[in-house]
Amino acid sequence: MCINKVGGKMYRLDKRKLNNIFIQIVIIGLSVFFGILVYIIYLDGQIYTYEKTAYGTKLAKEIETKIIENSSSKNVINEAMKSIVGISRLKDNGTSVFLTKGVESLGIGTGIIVSSKGYILTNQHLVGDKLNVCYITLDTGVEYKGKVVWSDSEIDLAIVKIGVENLNPIKLGDSDNISIGQNVYAIGNPVGFEFEKTVTSGIISGTKRTLKIRNENNKYSYMESLIQTDATINEGNSGGALINELGEVIGITSVKVTDADGIGFAIPINMIKTIIAKFENTGKFNEAYLGIYGYDKEVIPYLKDVIDFESGIYVADINENSNLKKSSIKAGDIIVKIDDVNLTRMTELREYIYTKNPGDVVNLRVKRSKKEFIVQVKLNKKL
């Protein structure tokens, strides 16, 4: 106990009481600090690490960095969402998809603005073949009539043109520069326009996947080089964007394994970049055609026939109306190279042909048994 004189009066100060008050203030302060800390960590769903030798500084920096990252992610996602559109084969009459048919049967899905000049990228199974008509709903809520200007059922991609310019195109990423475990976001209309532009997050679970797909005619085809993700992909997400943390589209969501949760697939954006650029620069795309029905090594395990080869494209059949049919190439041959491009996957051959024009001549290095030879072929125009 001590005595303190203030204003001529004597006050007795109990040290124990002072200590108790001080301790209470410290406890309250620490409780508030750790309460805020736990709140931040809980919201983010992350566990922060720290160094005991620099607890305060290290932890504060990590929290500050994480808050900045989260804020940046939100901005990136919001910006990308401006380039996401709704697609329907039917003109909107104000009815709910829940009161009519299934989402896919109505052709309701998602598209991506890939050019300011009105070009929309989506799935072929949503909009159908070239010259088909569909309806595009932009971020503004305004609906426009669109026409399919390019379509390929083999890779389930299509491009639609609407008569509007100065649109906000999404940034195109590099699907060759991705890795397993990388964070991604899927944006789409999961069950129609009532839940338009839903965002789900996940990681890249696998790359260069091959899937055997059965179409409406009960025939099988093979989708190759797919990106596998655990980001939720439901009906209506088809044609939507799989973006990276920079807001760049790296894939077009297309396939969900219906009997397994957490497994969805996207078509790599690099496969279609050349076509987008040609429409952007010239307003048209005259597709060249080699004329083979082929498989790469990834597809062989799905086939009944035992075919043994290390790399290249196995020629299963040749189109009767193609210039290739007039050459010395025949079914059973292996195309190991086209011009200066070594081939290991069918997608590589397809992407290279996209860079060519009908009438261009390509050199094919062909392997038959243990012999190799060169064949020159003039590309046809794909009808």
C-alpha positions in Angstrom: 0.0 0.0 0.0 1.2 3.5 -0.8 -0.1 7.0 0.1 -0.5 9.7 -2.6 -1.3 13.3 -1.9 -3.4 15.1 -4.5 -5.0 18.6 -4.0 -4.3 18.5 -0.3 -6.1 15.2 0.2 -4.6 11.9 1.0 -5.4 8.8 -1.1 -4.4 5.2 -0.3 -3.5 3.1 -3.4 -3.6 -0.7 -3.1 -0.9 -2.3 -5.3 -2.8 -5.5 -5.5 -5.8 -3.8 -6.9 -3.7 -1.9 -9.4 -2.1 -5.2 -10.5 -5.5 -6.8 -10.9 -6.8 -3.9 -13.0 -3.7 -4.0 -15.2 -4.0 -7.8 -15.6 -7.7 -7.4 -16.6 -6.8 -4.7 -19.2 -4.1 -7.0 -20.7 -6.5 -10.0 -20.8 -9.2 -7.9 -22.5 -6.7 -6.6 -25.0 -5.3 -10.0 -25.8 -8.9 -11.5 -26.1 -9.8 -8.8 -28.6 -6.7 -9.4 -30.6 -7.0 -13.1 -30.8 -10.7 -12.9 -31.4 -10.1 -10.8 -34.5 -7.3 -13.2 -35.5 -9.5 -16.3 -35.2 -12.3 -14.5 -37.0 -10.0 -13.7 -40.0 -8.6 -17.3 -40.1 -12.1 -18.8 -39.8 -13.4 -16.8 -42.7 -10.5 -17.6 -44.9 -10.5 -21.3 -44.0 -6.7 -21.3 -43.9 -4.2 -22.2 -41.1 -1.4 -19.7 -40.7 2.1 -20.6 -39.7 4.5 -18.4 -37.8 8.0 -18.2 -36.5 8.3 -18.1 -32.7 11.2 -15.7 -33.0 9.2 -13.1 -34.8 5.6 -14.1 -34.0 3.9 -10.7 -34.3 5.7 -9.5 -37.4 5.5 -12.8 -39.3 1.8 -13.4 -38.5 0.8 -9.9 -39.2 2.5 -9.9 -42.6 0.8 -13.3 -43.6 -2.6 -12.0 -42.6 -2.1 -8.8 -44.5 -0.9 -10.7 -47.6 -3.8 -13.1 -47.4 -6.4 -10.3 -47.2 -4.8 -8.6 -50.2 -4.9 -12.0 -52.1 -8.6 -12.5 -51.3 -9.5 -9.0 -52.3 -7.5 -9.5 -55.6 -9.3 -12.8 -56.3 -12.7 -11.2 -55.8 -11.8 -8.5 -58.3 -10.4 -11.0 -60.8 -13.5 -13.1 -60.6 -15.9 -10.2 -60.8 -14.0 -8.9 -63.9 -14.2 -12.3 -65.6 -17.9 -12.7 -64.9 -18.5 -9.7 -67.1 -17.5 -11.9 -70.1 -19.9 -14.8 -69.2 -23.2 -15.0 -71.0 -26.3 -17.2 -70.9 -27.2 -19.3 -74.0 -30.4 -20.9 -75.0 -31.8 -22.5 -78.1 -35.2 -21.0 -77.2 -36.0 -17.4 -76.9 -36.6 -16.4 -73.3 -40.4 -16.2 -72.6 -40.0 -15.5 -68.9 -40.7 -19.1 -67.7 -38.5 -20.9 -65.2 -36.4 -23.9 -66.2 -37.7 -25.6 -63.1 -41.3 -25.6 -64.5 -40.3 -26.9 -68.0 -37.9 -29.4 -69.3 -34.3 -30.2 -68.2 -31.7 -27.6 -68.6 -29.7 -29.4 -71.3 -32.8 -30.4 -73.3 -33.6 -26.7 -73.6 -30.1 -26.0 -74.7 -29.6 -23.7 -71.7 -26.0 -23.2 -70.8 -23.2 -20.8 -70.7 -20.9 -19.0 -73.1 -17.7 -16.9 -73.0 -17.1 -13.6 -74.8 -13.8 -14.1 -76.5 -13.8 -11.1 -78.8 -15.1 -7.5 -78.5 -16.6 -8.0 -82.0 -19.4 -10.3 -80.8 -17.9 -13.8 -80.9 -19.0 -16.2 -78.2 -17.3 -19.5 -77.4 -19.4 -22.4 -76.0 -20.1 -26.1 -76.3 -21.3 -27.7 -79.6 -23.8 -29.8 -77.8 -25.6 -26.7 -76.6 -26.0 -24.8 -79.9 -25.6 -27.5 -82.5 -24.2 -27.2 -86.0 -23.0 -24.3 -88.1 -25.8 -21.8 -89.1 -28.0 -22.8 -86.2 -29.7 -20.0 -84.3 -29.6 -19.5 -80.5 -30.1 -16.7 -78.1 -27.4 -14.9 -76.0 -28.1 -13.0 -72.8 -25.3 -10.6 -71.9 -24.2 -9.3 -68.5 -26.6 -6.4 -69.0 -29.6 -8.7 -69.2 -30.2 -7.9 -72.8 -30.9 -10.8 -75.1 -29.6 -11.1 -78.7 -30.1 -13.5 -81.5 -27.0 -15.4 -82.4 -25.8 -17.6 -85.3 -23.4 -20.5 -85.0 -20.5 -19.6 -87.3 -18.3 -22.6 -86.5 -18.9 -25.9 -84.8 -17.1 -29.2 -84.2 -18.8 -32.1 -82.5 -15.5 -34.0 -82.1 -14.2 -31.5 -79.6 -17.6 -30.2 -78.4 -16.8 -26.6 -79.2 -18.7 -23.9 -81.2 -18.5 -20.2 -81.9 -21.6 -18.0 -82.0 -21.7 -14.5 -83.6 -24.1 -11.8 -82.3 -24.5 -8.4 -84.0 -23.0 -6.4 -81.1 -19.5 -5.0 -80.8 -17.5 -3.3 -78.1 -18.1 -6.3 -75.8 -15.9 -7.1 -72.8 -13.8 -10.2 -73.9 -12.3 -12.5 -71.3 -8.5 -12.8 -71.1 -7.2 -16.0 -72.7 -4.7 -18.0 -70.7 -2.2 -20.7 -71.6 -3.6 -24.1 -71.0 -0.2 -25.7 -71.7 1.2 -23.8 -68.7 -0.9 -25.3 -65.9 -0.1 -27.7 -63.1 -1.9 -30.2 -60.8 -2.9 -28.5 -57.5 -3.3 -25.1 -59.1 -6.3 -23.1 -57.9 -9.1 -22.5 -60.4 -12.6 -21.1 -60.6 -15.6 -22.4 -62.7 -18.1 -19.8 -63.7 -21.4 -20.7 -65.3 -25.2 -21.1 -65.0 -25.4 -24.4 -63.1 -29.2 -24.9 -63.4 -30.3 -22.2 -65.8 -30.6 -18.5 -65.6 -32.1 -18.5 -62.1 -28.6 -19.2 -60.8 -26.7 -17.4 -63.5 -23.0 -16.8 -63.0 -22.4 -19.1 -60.1 -18.8 -19.4 -59.1 -17.3 -22.5 -57.7 -13.6 -23.0 -56.7 -11.3 -26.0 -56.8 -8.0 -27.1 -58.1 -6.7 -28.8 -61.2 -6.8 -32.5 -60.4 -5.3 -33.8 -63.6 -4.2 -32.8 -67.1 -4.3 -34.4 -70.5 -7.2 -36.7 -69.6 -8.9 -38.9 -72.2 -12.6 -39.7 -71.9 -14.8 -42.1 -73.9 -18.1 -40.3 -74.5 -21.4 -41.8 -75.8 -23.5 -39.5 -77.9 -27.2 -39.3 -78.5 -27.0 -41.9 -81.2 -25.3 -44.4 -78.8 -22.0 -44.0 -80.7 -18.8 -43.5 -78.9 -16.2 -40.7 -79.4 -13.1 -39.7 -77.5 -12.3 -36.4 -75.9 -8.7 -35.9 -75.3 -6.3 -33.6 -73.5 -9.0 -32.6 -71.0 -8.3 -30.6 -67.8 -9.7 -32.4 -64.8 -11.0 -30.3 -61.8 -12.8 -30.8 -58.6 -14.6 -27.4 -59.0 -18.3 -28.2 -59.1 -19.7 -28.5 -62.7 -23.4 -29.1 -63.1 -26.0 -28.9 -65.9 -25.9 -25.4 -67.3 -22.2 -24.9 -66.5 -21.5 -26.3 -70.0 -19.7 -23.8 -72.1 -18.6 -21.8 -69.1 -15.1 -20.6 -68.1 -12.5 -22.4 -66.0 -10.2 -19.5 -65.0 -6.9 -19.3 -63.2 -6.1 -16.9 -60.4 -5.3 -14.2 -62.9 -8.8 -14.3 -64.4 -7.6 -15.9 -67.6 -9.7 -18.6 -69.1 -7.7 -21.9 -69.4 -10.6 -24.2 -70.2 -14.2 -24.5 -71.4 -16.2 -26.5 -68.9 -17.9 -29.4 -70.7 -18.1 -32.7 -69.0 -19.1 -34.0 -65.6 -18.8 -37.6 -64.5 -22.4 -38.1 -63.3 -21.7 -41.1 -61.1 -18.8 -39.5 -59.2 -18.6 -36.3 -57.1 -15.8 -33.8 -57.5 -14.8 -34.9 -61.0 -15.4 -32.4 -63.8 -13.6 -31.7 -67.1 -12.8 -28.7 -69.3 -11.5 -28.4 -72.8 -8.1 -26.6 -73.0 -8.4 -23.0 -74.4 -5.2 -23.4 -76.5 -7.1 -25.9 -78.7 -9.3 -23.1 -80.0 -7.0 -20.0 -79.9 -6.1 -20.1 -83.6 -9.8 -20.1 -84.7 -10.7 -17.3 -82.3 -7.8 -15.2 -83.7 -8.9 -15.8 -87.3 -12.5 -14.7 -86.6 -11.1 -11.7 -84.7 -8.8 -10.6 -87.5 -10.7 -11.6 -90.7 -14.3 -12.3 -89.6 -14.2 -15.8 -91.0 -12.5 -19.2 -90.7 -12.1 -21.5 -93.6 -11.3 -24.8 -92.0 -8.7 -27.1 -93.6 -9.3 -30.8 -93.5 -6.7 -33.6 -93.6 -9.2 -36.5 -93.9 -8.1 -39.1 -91.4 -9.9 -40.9 -88.6 -7.1 -41.5 -86.1 -6.2 -42.3 -82.5 -3.2 -41.5 -80.4 -1.7 -43.7 -77.8 -4.1 -42.4 -75.0 -7.1 -43.7 -76.9 -5.8 -47.2 -77.7 -6.6 -48.7 -74.2 -10.3 -48.0 -75.0 -10.2 -50.0 -78.3 -10.7 -53.8 -78.6 -7.9 -54.1 -81.1 -4.4 -54.5 -79.8 -2.3 -51.8 -81.4 1.3 -51.2 -80.3 3.0 -48.0 -81.0 5.0 -45.5 -78.9 4.0 -42.1 -80.5 2.3 -40.6 -83.4 -1.2 -40.8 -84.8 -2.7 -44.2 -85.7 -4.6 -44.0 -89.0 -7.9 -46.0 -88.4 -9.6 -44.9 -91.6 -9.4 -42.3 -94.4 -12.2 -40.1 -95.7 -13.2 -41.3 -99.2 -13.6 -37.7 -100.5 -10.3 -36.4 -99.2 -7.0 -35.8 -101.0 -5.4 -38.1 -98.5 -7.3 -41.0 -99.9 -5.4 -40.5 -103.2 -2.0 -40.7 -101.5 0.0 -43.8 -100.5 -1.1 -43.6 -96.9 -3.5 -46.4 -95.8 -5.2 -47.6 -92.6 -2.8 -49.0 -90.1 -0.1 -46.4 -90.8 1.3 -44.2 -88.1 1.8 -40.4 -88.8 4.7 -39.4 -86.6 5.2 -35.9 -87.9 3.5 -33.1 -89.8 5.9 -30.6 -91.3 8.2 -29.8 -88.4 5.8 -30.8 -85.6 6.3 -34.1 -83.9 3.0 -35.8 -83.0 2.1 -37.6 -79.8 -1.6 -36.6 -79.5 -4.5 -36.1 -81.8 -5.1 -32.7 -80.4 -1.6 -31.6 -81.6 -2.5 -32.6 -85.2 -5.9 -30.9 -84.9 -4.4 -27.6 -83.6 -1.8 -27.6 -86.4 -4.4 -28.1 -89.1 -6.4 -25.2 -87.6 -3.4 -22.9 -88.5 -3.6 -23.9 -92.2 -5.9 -23.0 -95.0 -7.7 -25.2 -97.6 -5.3 -25.8 -100.4 -2.2 -25.7 -98.3 0.3 -28.5 -98.7 1.7 -30.4 -95.7 4.4 -33.0 -95.4 3.6 -36.1 -93.4 6.2 -38.4 -92.1 4.6 -41.8 -92.0 5.7 -45.0 -90.3 4.7 -48.4 -91.7 6.2 -51.5 -90.0 9.8 -50.4 -89.5 10.0 -48.1 -92.5 9.4 -44.3 -92.7 8.5 -42.2 -95.7 7.3 -38.7 -96.5 3.9 -38.0 -98.1 2.8 -34.6 -99.4 -0.9 -33.9 -99.1 -3.0 -30.9 -100.2 -5.6 -30.1 -97.5 -9.3 -30.1 -98.4 -11.8 -27.6 -97.2 -14.0 -29.0 -94.4 -17.6 -28.8 -95.3 
